[in-house]
Amino acid sequence: MTSNASPEALAIVAELQAFIEKASTGAPGPPVKPSHRVPFHWPPHPVSKDYHVLPSDWTGRSELNVDGEVFEVHIARTAQGVFGRVERVWNEARAGTVEEVLEKLRSGAEPFFRRQRAIAETIGATERFQGAVRDLEPVQLVKLLYCPDRDVAHEAQLAIETQASSALFSAALIAVLRDASHPNRRSAQWCVLDMFEDLPSFCTTPESQADAVNAIRDLLWSASDDYARTIYKAGVVLGGHVCSDESAKALIECIGAPSKFGRRSAIHAVFHLAEWMPHYRAQIIAALTEAQQGDPEPALREFAGAMASDIEAGAYEHMTEPAFPEED
């Protein structure tokens, strides 16, 4: 942890660690393989516009009960059918009867409610979240990186990025990279790595940047999987974005990591490191040649040899990284 972090930043880390321990009972365990991010778009297109329903047509009223919460429904009866509108959630439906409209409104609004419930559950709220993610407290934003809904995590990431220069988040984001127990850590770590492509914006001191590099190196070193392509991205951040002497040395070292996922990522990423920091070419080629001769994975021996040849030749393209059998 960054030694010169502010008391407020350290408080965020402490609450984050309690959050991780609660989710994982404090015991290291395999991460959950996250699904792909599905961008959320709301509100949906209002169906009443397609049928030219007039403002004067909305004369009826009904109610929709969702999980004990009652929503007023505006009803319009027209020659084209019955239309319903729930203004509080910006949702409309069309059907043949009011009952059918209510059911379509319920099912149509479920993605909206599901997202709000996911946010509430992640930050520890008891009721569905009805505010704006950008208005949450810093520690709540960090917690949301772990949300099972990856689009919510993405929204939290965007909100954190707007406050990057505050230096409030660096210690907590490094703690996310070092998390070895929360089930949803891979998607959270991916978000952090995406932010750390611009590392100086978040980690404004040499000490905090070194802490971040070490955390990424340790993530590569011991990875049990490459869920969400997090381990791949870790190598790219070190070799293609940070590009410091510390990150170069860490990445080259990871060519010999215990984790085959970490080794694969490092073998790929040193190709970009050689482009950005050519004075490391000889050291990179030596490490790749050693891996070509001694890596326990045949696919990685071939991969390392191809990378060494490409770097020596000054190639602009490189061999596609291999997949392991369990990733099929």
N, C-alpha and C positions, 0 to 999 in steps of 0.2 A: 504494500500500500504506500502511496505517496506520503513521504514523511512530513512535507510542508503543507498538506491539505488543510483547509480551513475547518473550524469546528462544525460549521453547517454541512460541509462536504462529508466530514467523518460521521455525522449523524445520519446522513443519507445511507452511507455504507452500512452502519450498524443496523438500521431498519431493514435494509435490503437483505442482509445476512440472516436476520430473524425470519423474513419472508421466505427465503430459500430453505431454511431449516424446517419451517412449518410444512412446506410443500413436499419435502423429501424425507421427513422424519430424521433429518441430519445424517442419513446414511448414503454413501455414494451408490449410485445405481446407473444402469444404462439409460441414455436419453430416449425420449419418444421421437420417432421419425415424423417430422412435421409434414403436413401437406403443403402444396404450393400456395402462394399468396393469390387470393382472388380479390381483385379490387372491388370495393363496395361503392355502388352508385345509388344515391337516394336524393330526392324522391323519384319514384318511377314516373313514367309519362302519364299524365292525367287522361284517362280514357274519355272523360266528358268532352274534351276538346275535339276528339275525333267525330263526335256526334253533334257538335254545336249546341250543347246544353247551355241554356241561358241562365244568367244569375237569378232571374225571376222564377226559374223552374225548381229551385231548391226550397220547396215549401214544407216538406215532411221532416219529421224527426224520429230517430230511434236511438238505441243504445247498444254498445258492443262491450261485452265483459271479457277482459283478457287477464287471466291470473288474478282475479278479484279486483282489477282496476276497471272502472267504468269510463267509456269514451262516448261522447256525444257523436251521433252520426246524422249528417244532413242527407235527406232523401229527395231525389227528383224522379217523378214518374212521367215518362214521355212515351211517344209512339215507338221509340227505338228500344224501350226497355226501362228497367228500374236502375237508377244510379245511386250509389252511396259514396259519401266522402267523410273521412275522419280528418278534420283539419289539424288536430294536434300532432298527427304523424304524417301528414301530407300524402295520404293514400286514398285512392278511389277504386271502385269496382262497378261492374255492370252485370246484371243478371235478369232473370224473369220475375223474381219475387224479392221482397225485402229480406226474407230469411236466407235466400241464396246469396244476396248481396252481402249480408253480414258475415256469412261463412267465407266468402271470397275476400272480404276485407281482413278477416282474421288470418287466413293463410297468407294473404299478400303482404301483410305487415310483419309476419313472423321473422324474416331476415333482419328487419330493423330492431325488433325486440331482442332477438337472439344476440345481436351485436351489443346492445346496451347491457344485457345480462352478463355477457362475457367480460365486458369492461368492469362492471360492478363486482363480479366474483373475483377478478384478478386483483383489484385494488382493495378488496375487503369491505365493500359497501353492502348494505343489506337490501337495498332497493335498486331497481334498474337505473342505470346511469342516464341522465337526461341532459347533461351539460355538454360543453365542448372540451375535447381532449386537451387542446392547447391551454386551457385554463387550470389544469390540474397542478398540484404541487410537484416539485422536482422528484421526490421519492416515488410518487404515484406514477409519474411518467416512466421512470426506470422499471418499476414493477410491470408496467404494461408491455415492456419488451418481451415479457414471458407469456403474454396472452396467447391462448391456443388459436385464436383468430389472428393469422399473421398480418392481415391488413390493418387490424387494430394496432399491432406492434409497429407496423410501418408508420402509422399516423403518429404514434408516440415518438418514434425516431425523428420524424420531421419536426415535431414540437421541441425536442431536445436540441436539434440542430440550430434552431433559432436562438437558443440560449448558450451556444457553445462557448462563447468568449467569457461567460461568467465564471468559468473554472469550477462550477459547482458539481459537474458531472464526472470529471475525469477519474477520480478515485472509485466511484461506483461503477463506471463502465469497465474499468480494469478488473474490478471484483466480479463482474459478469463473465469476463473472459476466463477467470480462474474458478468459476463455479463448476464443481464436479458432481453435483447431486440433484439439482432441480430437473425434473423430467423434461421441461420445455426449454432447456438451456441452449440447444443448438440454434433455434430460430432467434433467440435473444442475442446469442453471440454473433450470429450473422449480421444483425442490425448494428451491433457495436463495431464490427469490422468494417461495415460499410461507412460508418461515421469516421473511423480511424484512417480511412483513405486520405483524409485531411487531418492528420494527427496533430499538427501544431495548433489547430483551432481549438481542440479540446484539451490537449496537454501542453500547457504554455511554458513549462519549464523543462530544462534538460533532464531533471530527475524524474518528472512524471512521464516524459517520453521514453526514458529508459525502462521505467516500470511497465509501460504499455508494451514495448518491444519484448521484454522478458515474459510477459503474460502470453503474448502471441506465440512466442517460441515454445513455451511450456504446453500450450494448446496443441501445437503441431507434434510435440515430442511424445505425447501420451494418448492421442486420439484413438478411440475404439471404433470409429465410424466416420463417414463423411456426410452425415445427414444434413440436408439443406445446403449442401456444398459449402459448409462452413469451413472445413479444413482446407479445401481448395482456396477459398477466399483468404484465409489467413496467410497462405504463402504469397498470394498476389499482393496483399497489403505490404508485406515485408519487402518483396522484391520489385514491385512495380510502383509503389507509392511512397513509402517511408524513405527508402534508399539512403540510409545513413550507414556509417561504418558499423554501428551496433546491430542494425537490422541485417546487414550483409553477412556479418559473422554468425549471427543467430540462424539465418536461413541456410547457409552453407553447412553449419553444424547439423541441421535437421535432415540433411541428406542421409545421415547415419542414425536417425531417430529409431527408437524401438517400434514406433507405430508405422505400419506400412502405409497408412493413409497420410500420415505426416511426411513420410519419405516421398511419396508420390507428389504431394503438393510442392515440396521443396525442389524436387527435380524439375518440375514444370516451371516454378517461379524463378529459378536461377537463370533461365534463358532471358527473362526480362531484366534481371539484375545485371547481367553481362552487357545489356544494351545501355542501361542507365549509368552503370559504374564499371566501365571497361577495365579499370585497373585491377579488378578482381577476377578477370577472365582466367588467368593461369591457375589461381586457387580453385575456381569453380570447376575447371576442366579436370584438375587433379582429383577433386572430390567425386566428380561424376565417373571418372575412370575407375576409381576405387569401388564405387557402387556397381559399376558394370561387371566387375570381377567378383564381387563378394556379396551382393544383396541376396538375401534368402528367397526373394520372390523372382522367379524367372522373368515375369513381365516387366518388373522394375529394372532388372539387369539390362534388358533390351532397351527400355525407355531411357535409362541413364546413358547408355552407349550412343543412342541416336542423338540425345541432347548434346553430348560432348562433341560429336561430329558436326552438328549444326552450328554450335558456338564457334568452334575452330574455323569453320568455313565462312563465318559471318552471314549465315543464312537469315532470311527475314521470316520464314515460316518454320514450324517445328512439328515433330511427330505428335499426334493426338495422344493424350494420356490414356493409359490402359484402364479398363474396368476390372474389378475383382469378381470372382464367380458369385459371391453373395450379393453383389449389387445388381445382378440381372433381374 
